Amino acid sequence: MASISEIAKQHNLTASAIRYYESQGLINIQRDRAGNRLFDSKSEERIRVLSYLHQAGLSLSEMKDYVNHLMDHNYEVRLLQASRRRLENKINQLDRTLQFLDYKIVYHENSRNS
């Protein structure tokens, strides 16, 4: 049986994030008699999905909407498309930042060697 810390690490989350998602009703994790969380394939899949949604920049409210509309495919598509657009914009911003940093590195290296 995997611990919450092990599951969190596998999915690039913190144990406190999993506990928070659980407290917010985003995931339901069964427990044994001692109160330990029992991660089955369904709960691990939900954690994996939440991890990707978090990495994509979805807010807690959007994640709740996603979980609450699992059978409404049109809604999910709209939500995911909007999230994808935001993520693409962020990637483009980061790409421009990398280009700037590369420019400044070359500039300062050339200035140092002059």
N, C-alpha and C positions, 0 to 999 in steps of 0.2 A: 504494500500500500504506500503510495507516494504522499509526502507531506505537502502542505500548502506552499511552502517555500520552493520545493522541487517543481511543483506544477507551475508556479509563478515564473521560475527561471526558464523552464521549457518554452514559455509563451511570451517571454520578454516583458513581464509585468512584475510588480511587487506583490508580496503576500497581502499587504494592506490594500492594494487596488482590488484584489480578488474579494477580500472581506467587504470592501466598500460596495463593489458591484452586487455582492450578495445582499447587503443591507438595503440596497436600492431596488431590489427585486429583479435585477437583470439576470440573475442566475439562481437556481435552486440546487443546493448541494446537500445530499443526504448525509446523515451523521450516524455513527455507531452509538452503542449504549453509553460509551464514555464521552460522547460529544465530539469525537474526532470526525473531520470531514472525510467522506468517502467519495472520491472522484471516479465516476464511471465514464464511459465513452461519451455519453450525452453531455455531461457537465464539462468534460475536457473540450469537446467540440464547441460548446458555447463560449468557454474561456478563450479558445483560439479565435473565434469570430470577434469577440469583444476586443481582443488584443489588436487585431487588424483594424477594426473600426476606430480604436483609440489612436493607432499609428496614422490612420488616414485623417485624423484631426476632427472626428465627430465629437460634438459636445455630449455631455451626459444625457441631456434632453433628447438629442438625436438618436443616441444609442437606445434609450427607452422607447422612442418611437419605432425604431427598427425592430426591437424585440416584440413590441405590442402589435406589429403589423406583419408578422412572419408569413401569413397566408395571403396578404394583399400584395401580389407581385408588382402591380403597377406602382404602388406607393414606394415599395422598396427600390424599384428601378429609379424612380425620380430622386429619392434620397441618396442613393449611391452615385448617381450621375452628378448630382450637385457636389457631393463630397469629392468625387474624382476631379471635377473642374477646379475645386479649391486646392487639391493636392498638386495638380499640374501647375497651377499658378505659383505655388510655393516652390516647386522644383525649379521653375523658370527663374524665380527670384534668387534661389540658391545658386543656380548656374551663373547668373550675372555677377553674384558676389564672388564666386570662384574666379571668374574672368578678371574682375577688379583686383583680387588678391594676387593672381598670377602677374598681372601688369605691374603692380607695385613691387613685387619681388624682383622682377627683371630690372625695373627702374633702379631700385636700391642696390642691386648687385652691380649693375653697370656704373652707378655713381661711386660705389666703393672702390671699384677697380680703375677709376680714372685718375 
